Amino acid sequence: MGADFDHMVKATYYVTDNASSRLLGTIREELYNPRRPPAASKALVKGVGKNGHSLMLDMIAAVPK
């Protein structure tokens, strides 16, 4: 049994700039069920661990047995 975005329960977003933050808003609208979006938090950071990248996602999903 696999997970998809309907199973997402928590998402933490790390962004390095305003452009990435705006992009994140677009991504959320396309991927998540608007009736049941995951709990989320966002942090503005200096870097995300890989040069040239400006967005990092940390997600938790719960798949029923």
Steps between C-alpha positions, in 0.01 A plus 500: 500500500646836401448853619394804300433864581157412645687320781709806588445610861790743562733701280787726598637731231840667504541788254794730434317791335163656417491351148523150646229583750266610218583185302410295804152655500450384141626149575267462799196597291584239236592205723287507812132434547356844593243331727777328700837671463779384730598696807792713390773734613750704303841636597720752323857364506842600366543178303347156451810282484563493125647786300256650251191367677259734675223273630501188716195299605469273804176301484324244716226272365269261684383199300211293643572131563 
